[in-house]
Amino acid sequence: MEFPPPPGAPMSPIEALRRVCVLLERGRESSYRIDAFRAAIEAITLIPDDELRDRSEQGTLKQIKGIGDSSAAIIGQAVRGLVPAYLASAEEKHGAPLVRGGEDLYAAVIGDLHVHSNWSDGGSPIEEMVLTAVQLGQQWMALTDHSPRLTVANGLSRERLVEQLGRVEAINSSLGDAFTLLKGIEVDIHLDGTLDQDDDLLDRLDIVTASIHSKLRQPAFEMTPRMLAAVRNPHTNVLGHCTGQLVTGGRGKRPPSQFDAEKVFRACLEHDVAVEINSRPERCDPPDELIELARDLGCLFAIDSDAHAPGQLDMKAYGCERAERLEISPERIVTTWPVDAVRDWAGA
């Protein structure tokens, strides 16, 4: 992977708006502002640049539904062959590397096993997530929207998941060999350790990332068997953000769940389940000491973005810094593997 350099002028208005969105998402700016720019992209997608140039000269860009002051300025400057001032400011603020360290590992990471779209609680269509992944230099990605129980995140019902699988197949058909979108899910782990989707549907998926989103303060004597049951489920490939902790961010702080980490990670090793290094800076999950424990036990890892917007796909830089600093061998990180090897591992 590599965060792409800023585009030079001339650029299309859509290129300029997309770059602004990615930069703002990368910097965890207000979703309201980003949504407005995404709406502007949708509003001009079918309008030729010549018409946009004429409207800019006539001062009528804002007559297009979805175009406001900032997006009109970006469009007007782009059609005149200029680097939009808003884009230049966003580049200065958010274009620098997210973290120092982990650069070699970041370059080796070519996939992602935890990504959301607007089918659940993500902010962008699947196609937009794929396009940004391609621009970042990824070779494959698993789409892992939430499962039905997580209604607060618009989790996918059985019927909606079936519909999504068809969409993934269509996207892959259009991509050829350039990129592979794997069929996946972030499935909720019930209190009894079962997974929140029917087995016949889980059988149809390439990747199952299993995570706990409820009753995070269970005592260890309840949480440990809950996690063990999920890890031992033959459908589970990745144990997602295993402690559930939050260390910063708008949702406040949350202490890590209590469980017997050695037992859980030994089960991951036995059942060939990867321990996720969740790259979202507000999660930083697992903590360093648990990554070291899983490392010493011999576990596999998945450095994932848990992206809910295209610009957040680049957050894997945070996970790479931690993994490299904690001396995790790249060969043990499944998100550095070619997609065929990932499929073989997950299918086994």
Residue pairs with C-beta under 8 A, 6 or more apart in sequence:
1 106
1 107
1 109
1 110
1 136
1 137
1 138
1 314
1 316
2 106
2 107
2 136
2 137
3 26
3 97
3 136
3 314
3 317
4 135
4 136
6 19
6 87
6 91
6 95
7 15
7 16
7 19
8 83
9 78
9 81
9 82
9 83
10 78
10 81
11 19
11 78
11 83
12 49
12 78
13 44
13 49
13 52
13 74
13 75
13 78
13 79
14 41
14 44
14 45
15 78
16 74
16 75
16 77
16 78
16 84
16 87
17 37
17 40
17 41
17 71
17 74
17 75
18 41
19 87
19 90
20 37
20 74
20 84
20 86
20 87
20 90
21 34
21 37
21 38
21 41
21 309
21 310
21 311
22 132
22 310
22 311
22 314
23 87
23 90
23 91
23 93
23 94
23 95
23 311
24 30
24 33
24 34
24 37
24 90
24 94
24 311
25 34
25 123
25 309
25 310
25 311
25 312
26 94
26 98
26 311
26 312
26 314
26 315
27 90
27 93
27 94
27 311
28 249
29 94
31 123
31 309
34 123
34 309
35 123
36 68
36 70
36 71
37 70
37 71
37 74
38 123
38 124
39 66
40 66
40 67
40 68
40 71
40 74
40 75
42 66
43 64
43 65
43 66
43 67
44 52
44 64
44 67
44 75
47 64
49 79
52 61
52 75
52 79
53 79
53 80
55 61
55 63
55 64
56 72
56 75
56 76
56 79
56 80
61 67
61 72
61 75
61 76
62 68
62 69
62 72
67 75
70 86
73 84
73 85
73 86
74 84
74 86
74 87
77 83
77 84
77 85
78 84
97 103
97 317
98 314
98 315
98 317
98 318
99 317
99 318
99 321
100 321
101 321
101 324
101 325
102 317
102 319
102 320
102 321
102 322
102 323
102 324
102 325
103 320
104 324
105 303
105 320
105 323
105 324
105 330
105 333
105 336
106 316
106 317
106 320
108 330
108 333
108 336
109 138
109 303
109 316
109 320
109 333
109 335
109 336
110 137
110 138
110 139
110 140
110 335
110 336
110 337
110 338
111 138
111 139
111 140
111 141
111 142
111 334
111 335
111 336
111 337
111 339
111 342
112 133
112 138
112 140
112 141
112 142
112 304
112 305
112 307
112 313
112 316
112 335
113 142
113 144
113 184
113 207
113 209
113 237
113 238
113 274
113 276
113 302
113 304
113 334
113 335
114 142
114 144
114 186
114 209
114 238
114 240
114 276
114 278
114 302
114 304
114 305
114 306
114 307
115 122
115 129
115 141
115 142
115 143
115 144
115 304
115 305
115 306
115 307
115 313
116 122
116 144
116 145
116 146
116 186
116 306
116 307
116 308
117 124
117 125
117 126
117 129
117 143
117 145
118 124
118 125
119 126
119 145
119 154
119 156
119 160
119 164
120 145
120 146
120 150
120 153
120 154
120 155
120 156
121 146
121 152
121 153
121 154
121 308
122 129
122 145
122 307
122 308
122 309
123 308
123 309
124 309
124 310
126 143
126 164
126 167
126 168
126 171
126 181
127 171
128 310
129 141
129 143
129 307
129 310
129 313
130 141
130 171
130 175
130 179
130 181
131 310
132 310
132 311
132 313
133 141
133 179
133 313
134 178
134 179
136 313
136 314
138 179
138 313
139 179
139 180
139 338
139 339
140 179
140 180
140 181
140 182
140 339
140 342
141 179
141 180
141 181
141 182
142 181
142 182
142 183
142 184
142 206
142 207
142 209
143 164
143 168
143 181
143 182
143 183
143 184
144 184
144 185
144 186
144 207
144 209
145 155
145 156
145 164
145 185
145 186
146 153
146 154
146 155
146 156
146 185
146 186
146 188
147 155
147 156
147 185
147 186
147 187
147 188
147 195
147 196
147 197
148 155
148 156
148 157
148 158
148 196
148 197
149 155
149 188
149 190
149 196
149 214
150 188
150 196
150 213
153 213
155 188
155 196
156 164
156 185
158 197
158 198
158 201
161 185
161 197
161 201
162 201
165 183
165 204
168 181
168 183
171 181
172 180
172 181
175 181
180 339
182 206
182 207
182 339
182 342
182 343
183 204
183 205
183 206
183 207
184 205
184 206
184 207
184 208
184 209
185 197
185 202
185 205
185 207
185 208
185 209
186 209
186 210
186 211
186 240
187 195
187 196
187 197
187 202
187 208
187 209
187 210
187 211
187 235
188 195
188 196
188 210
188 211
188 212
188 213
188 214
189 195
189 196
189 210
189 211
189 212
189 226
189 227
189 230
190 196
190 226
191 214
191 215
191 226
192 226
192 229
193 225
193 226
193 227
193 228
193 229
193 230
193 233
194 229
194 230
194 233
195 202
195 208
195 210
195 230
195 233
195 235
195 236
199 235
202 208
202 235
203 235
205 235
206 342
206 343
206 346
206 347
207 237
207 238
207 342
207 346
208 235
208 236
208 237
208 238
209 237
209 238
209 239
209 240
209 276
209 302
209 304
210 230
210 231
210 233
210 236
210 238
210 239
210 240
211 239
211 240
211 241
212 223
212 226
212 227
212 242
212 244
212 257
213 244
216 244
216 254
216 257
217 257
218 226
218 257
218 258
219 258
220 258
220 259
220 260
223 257
223 258
223 259
224 259
224 260
224 263
224 264
227 239
227 242
227 259
227 264
228 263
228 264
228 267
230 236
230 239
231 239
231 264
231 267
231 268
231 271
231 273
232 267
232 271
234 271
236 271
236 273
237 273
237 274
237 345
237 346
238 273
238 274
238 275
238 276
238 302
238 304
239 264
239 268
239 273
239 274
239 275
239 276
240 276
240 278
240 304
240 306
241 276
241 278
241 283
241 285
241 286
241 306
242 257
242 259
242 261
242 264
242 275
242 276
242 285
242 286
242 290
243 256
243 257
243 285
243 286
243 287
243 290
244 254
244 256
244 257
244 285
245 254
245 255
245 256
245 257
245 283
245 284
245 285
245 287
246 252
246 253
246 254
246 282
246 283
247 253
247 281
247 282
247 283
247 284
248 281
248 282
249 281
249 282
250 282
251 282
256 285
256 286
256 287
261 286
261 290
261 293
261 294
262 293
262 297
265 275
265 290
265 293
265 294
265 297
265 299
266 297
267 273
268 274
268 275
268 294
268 299
268 300
269 297
269 298
269 299
272 300
272 345
272 348
273 300
274 299
274 300
274 301
274 302
274 334
275 286
275 291
275 294
275 299
275 300
275 301
275 302
276 285
276 301
276 302
276 303
276 304
277 286
277 291
277 301
277 302
277 303
277 304
277 319
277 322
277 323
277 328
278 284
278 285
278 286
278 304
278 306
278 319
279 303
279 304
279 305
279 306
279 315
279 316
279 317
279 318
279 319
279 320
280 305
280 306
280 312
280 315
280 318
281 315
281 318
283 306
284 318
284 322
286 294
288 322
288 326
291 301
291 322
291 323
291 326
291 328
292 326
294 301
295 301
295 326
295 327
295 328
295 332
299 332
300 332
300 333
300 334
301 323
301 328
301 332
301 333
301 334
302 333
302 334
302 335
303 316
303 319
303 320
303 323
303 333
303 335
304 316
304 319
304 335
305 312
305 313
305 314
305 315
305 316
305 319
306 312
306 315
307 313
307 315
316 335
323 333
330 336
334 342
334 345
337 345
